[in-house]
Structure formats: structure tokens, C-alpha cells
Amino acid sequence: MSQDQLPTQYVRTLLRMAVERGVDHLSMVERAGLEFDPLSATTDQPNYISAMQYSRVYGQVLRVLQDESFGLGAGSGINPGAFRMMCYCIIPSKNLGRAIKRAAEFYQIFLGEDAQLHANFSDQHARIGYRDPPAAEGRVVDVTDGYGLSMWHRFFGWLIGRPLKLERVDFHGSEPDHIERYQELFGCPLYFNQPGNLMYFDSDYLRAPVVHTEQSLDEFLRTAPYQLLVMSHQHMESNMAEQVRAMIGHDFSQGFPGFETIASALHMSAPTLRRRLRREGVTFQQLKDNCRHEAAVTYLRDSEESINSIAYMTGFTDPSAFHRSFKKWTGITPGEYRSRLLEEERPAPDQ
């Protein structure tokens, strides 16, 4: 399974939720670009779909259910919009440890017992997840167990702008078939028949600063869970450029965050941040240009916005300047790029 693919079972779960509300799921399937019906009884379906296809289905189901939890709840206690409100509560946190504590407090106060998040910190380890889930004799771990923990893992990495290396993951149920999928998902030792579904990582991560703002959070919530799904679980050394990129984000319709603002959020002076970036061989302007490039390609590929609207969303007040910059990045104009994508997606004629 490549990094941007997910088991088809994930999207089946989403579609069943929509069907329970009386929604025509086939229209959702078509809009997501799926060439098969995940809820059909046929056995020749692909085992995986792309993260973008999943995100498109999720966005449609979200509008039906008005639920933005992204699978981060363990049980039926998730209330509509709870995850969004929790995000706004924790985004001002100084570091990851404080953000996790606030998230756990939010879930304990506002959500049902099954959805409460457990957080326990020691000098060596942080332990996060769900303790003592309802007993189920002979229960085998399934994808929902792995999905819930994986989304929290990736969300914490998103908060600090770099992935967290996990040391171990515990599951309440017994070992499933195809355990290699879970090993690939977490990249660490797995333990089964444990008291709860928990993940462990080094407590040093708790002191990492939260690198996002309400502006970048708005963009995250608008495109989620795509950003979480494509994050790598592989460990990366502290990379200042990646943290700055995370704070710049991909929605520039309200302008770019200032260099001094980013330096302050990272708890360092502007000259120090400039030196750190220089040691990594990059400048702030290069990072802004890269983020603009990525955002432009994403909007052209995955949205139906006009090219002039995309120019505005990527921070250009003059569409002609956007055309020039895009051609410099890719060698072709935005219109040519979108036309090529449409041509690639057009079904081949029958032979």
C-alpha cells in the first residue's frame, strides 16, 4: 500500500453512515471519482482507494452528518462539530503537551464516556488513546481501531509540523489477519490483548511548539482529513523548514503570515530563524513560493474553482502574475495544466 492509499473498507464505513440517513450514496461515489460502488456485493473491488478520493467522500458525508471528527472518536459519543471546536480550543497552546491535555479535557467534559481521550505523561513517555474499551470476548482488532489511533498520531504531528516517531501501539483486541497493514501504518512494535488502545512516544515531543495558527487551522479543516491521510509515519529529524512550511499553509487569500509572526510562534527571534533556515539551505521566500506552487496545483487538480479564483486563493491580486509564476514553476500555464488533467481522466475509446 502506498503512502496516499487507504483500505476501501474505510470508505464503506462512511457510505453506510450516509445510507442510514437516507442519502443516495451512488451520487457521492460518482462525485468522488470512484469507478465502483464500495457497497455493492461484488467481490472484484480494489482493496485500496486514494486519500483524495476518501477525502472527497468524507466531505460529502460531513455535510450530511454535520460531524467533523475525522474518525477521532472511539465510540458513539462524538457530537456534531465537536472536533472542530476542540481544535480551536487547543490551537493557542504553547506546546504539544499542553495541546494534548486540552484535547483530553475537552473530550472528558463535552463527549460521552466511550469517546473520552486518555493522556498520561511520564518523564520518558507519553501515552495517548482509549483505556478500558467495552469488553468483547474474542474480539479481533479491526480497521476502526487502527484508524482512530492513526488519525490522532498524524494530527499531533500536524500540530508541531513534523511526524512523531511511535515507540509502541497497544490494542485491546486480539491480533488481526494482515497484521502487516498495521505495522506499515504505525511503523513500531504492536501489542495485542492489552487494557486499551494506546500509542506511546518519547516525552520530548511534548515540548515541541505548536506551529499552527487559526488561519492555518481554517485551511486544515477545509481540506481535512486529506492532510492527515498523506502524512508519513516515518521519523524525521527536527526540520525547521518543514515547520515553517506547515505554518505558511496553502490558503493565502488573506495574505501570508509574516516572518516575525512565524518566528514568534516558534519561540525564537527572526535572526535566529533566518540562520536556522539558511543552515538547511532554504530561504523564507523559497518556502512561500513552494507552498504557493503546491497550493495552485492542488486547487487546479482537485477543485472546480476558476483560474482567477485560484490566483486569489494563492495570494495573487493580479491573475496575469499568477499565470507567469505558474509557468515558471511548471513550464505550462494553469489552463494548460488543467486541460492535461482532464485529458488524462477522459475514458479511453473502445477498441
N, C-alpha and C positions, 0 to 999 in steps of 0.2 A: 504494500500500500504506500503510495507516495504521500508527501507531506500535506498536499492540498486535497486529499480524498478522505471520505468518511464512509462507514458502513451504511448501506442502503437502509438497514433497519432503523437508523436514526430518523430518516425522513418518513418512514412508515408510521412511526410513533406520532410525529407531528400531524400527518394527514388524518390519522384516526381521531385525533382531538378535534380537527375541523369537521369531520363527518359526524361526530357526536353532536355538534351544534347545527347540523342540518345544512352544511355548506357543500357545494359541488366541488369535490376535490380535484376532478379532472381538469377544471379550468386552472387551478393552481399548478398542476403538473405541467400543463402546456406553457403557462407564463414563465415557469422556472426553467424551461428548456429541456425538460426530461423527455426522452423518446419512448418511455414505457410507463405503465401505471404501477407504482410500487405496491398498491393494494390489490392488484389482480392475483388470481390463483395460479398464474403461470409460473413455471419453475426455471425458465431460461432468462431470468433477470440478472443484471450485473450486481455484483456484491458490493460495489462502491459507487458513490457519486462524488462530484467535485464539491469543494467547500462553498464555492459561489452558488451552485445550484441549491445546496442545502440552505444557504442564507436567503436566497430568493423565496423558497418555500416558507422559511421561518418568518420572513417579513409579512407574507400574506396571512399566515396563521396568527401572527401577532395582532394584526388589525381585527381579526375575528374575535380573538380571546381577550384582547387588551391586556396581555400578560407579557412582561418583558424580562422574565427571569433567566432566559437562555439555558435552561436546564440546571440552574444553580440551586435548586431546591431539592431536598431529598424526598419529600412527600407531598401530601395534598394541601399543606398549609400555606402554599405560596398565594399571596393576594395579588390582584391586578396592579401592575405598575410598581410592585414592591422593590424590585431590583433597581429600577431607575432612581427611586427616591433614596435607596441605600447608597447608590453611587454618589449622589450629590451630598450626602452626609459625610462620606469618607474622603472626598477629593481634596478638602483643605488639610488633610493630615500631613504632619511633617515627615513621617517615615512610614514604611510598610507595616511595622509592628503596630503602630497606632491605628492605621487604616484597618488592619485585620480585627483589632479589638473593637473598633467602632462597628464594623460589619457584624461581628458576633453579637454585640449588644443590640443592634437594630433588629436582627432576626429573633432574638430572645424576647424582645418587647412586643414586636408587631406581628409575628408569624406564629403558626401552630407549632406544637412541640416537635412534630416529625421533620419540620424544615429548619429547626434551630441548628446553627453552626457552632461547632465546638472549637475553641482555640486555647492551646496550652503551650506556654513558653518556658524553657529552661535555659541555663547558661549555654548549653550545647545545641539544643534542637528546638524547632517549632513544630508543633503537631496540630494539624488542622483537618477538620472533617466532621463526621457524624458518629456520635457514640451510641452504643446500645440500640441499634435499629430494631424494629419489631421482630421477634423470633419467628423463624420459619424453618421447621425441621427439614433437613436435607436440601435447603435452598442453595442453588448454584449461582455464583456471581454472573450478572448479565451486563449488557452494554450500558444500561442506565446507571449502574454503579460506577463504571469506569468513566462515563461521560460527565457525570456530576463532578467528580473529583478533578478530572482533567480540565474542565472549564474554570474551576476555582484556581487551579495551578496556573493556567495561562493568564487568567485575569490578574493575579498577583504579579506575574511577570510584566504584563502590560503596564501596571501602575508604576513600576520602577524602571521601565524602558529596557529591560533585558530579562531573558529566561532565568528561572530558578532551577538549579540542579537538585533533583529529589534524591534523598538517601534511601527511602523505602516507602512502600504503599501497602497498607493493610486493607483487607476486605473481610466483611462479616461472613459471607457465604463460602462455599467450597469452590475448589479450583474448576474453572470452566474449560470447555473444549477451546481449541485455538488460542491457547494462552499466549502465543507469540504476538497476537494483536495487542494485548495488554502490556506486554514487555516493550513493544515498539511505541506504545502511547506514552509510557512513563519513563522508560529508559533507566530503570532502577530495580532492585530486588522487590519481589511481590510476596506477600504473606497472606494466607487464606485461613478461614475459620478463626478470625480474630474478633475481639469485642466490638469493633466498629469499622466503618470505612474511613480511614485516616491516611494522610500523607505527611511525611517528615522531611524537613530540610534544615540546613545549618542556620542557627540563630543569627549569624552575622547578617543575613539578608534583611532581618527585621530593622536594621539601622539604615538601610538604603532609602534615600529620599524619594517621595512620590513626585514624579517628574511631570505630571499632567495638571491641567487647569480645567475650569468649567468649559472653556472653549473647545479644548481637545476632547473632553468628555462628551460634549454635544455631538461631535463628529463620530466618536466611537459608538454612541448609542444609535446614531442614524444608520450606521452600516453593520452593526453587530448582528450575529456573532462572527462575521467573516474574519475580523482581525484576530480573534482568539483561535479560530479554527486553523489558520495558516501559520500560527506561531510554532516555532520549533521547540521541542523539549530539550534539545541538546544544550549543554552548558556552554556559556560564552564568558570570557573574561570581561571585567568591567570595561565597557566601551563607551567613552564619553560621547562620541559621535552618534551612536545609536540612541542614547538617552536624549540628546538634543533633537534628533530626528523625531523621536516619539513626541516631544513637546511641540514641535512645529506642526505636526499632524498633516492633514490633507485637505482641510476646508479653509480656504483663505479669503472667503467672501467678506469677512470682517477685518481683513488685514493680517499681517504676520505678527506673532509675538516678538517683542523687542529682545535684543541680545541681552540687555541688562536685566530684563524681566526673567529670562531663562536662567541667567547666572544666579540671580537671587533665589529662584526656586530650587536650584541645585546647591544652595548654601555655599556659594563661593563668589569671589569678586569677578568682574568682567575680564580683567587682565589674566587672572588665573585660568578661567575657562578658555580664553583665547590661546593661552600657552598649551593647555591640555589638548585642544583640537589640533594645534599645529604639530604637536608630537605624534598625533595619529595621522598626519598628512592630509588634513582637510580644513577648509575654512567654513565659516558660518554661511557665507553666500553660496558656496557649493552645496551645502546641505539644503538650503532653501530651494535652489534650482532642482536638486534631485527630488525633493518632496513634491514640487510643482509638476515635474515630469511624471512621476508615478501617479499623482492625482489625476492629471489630464488623461493619461492612458486608461486609468480605471473608469473615469466618467464616460469616456468615449466608448469603451468596451461594454460597460455594464449598466448604462443608463440611457434614457431616451431624450435627455436634455439637448437643447440646441447647442451648436458650437459656440455661439455668442454667450450663452448662459454658462457654459463650461469655462470660457475665458474669464468670466466674472468670478466664478467659484474658485478658480485657481489664482486669483489676485491680480488679474489684468484688467485695467479700466479701458484699454483700447484693444478691441479684438484683433486688429492687424498686428499688434505687438505679440499677441498670443500665437498667431499663425507663424510669425518669424521665429519665435522661440521654439515652438513645437517642431518646425522644420529643422532647426539647428540640432535639436535633441535626437530626432528620428530620421531625418533625411527626406521626409514627406510632410505634407500639410495635414491638419486634423481631418479635413474632409476626405482626403485620400486614405488615411489610416482607417477611418470608419467604413469607407467603401470596401476596403480589402477584407475587413472583418465580416461584413455582410456577405461578401462573395464566398468566403471560407465556410460560412454557416449554411449557404444555399445547398439544398439536396442535389446530389449528382443526378443527371438524367438517366433514365432507364437504358440499359444497354440493349 
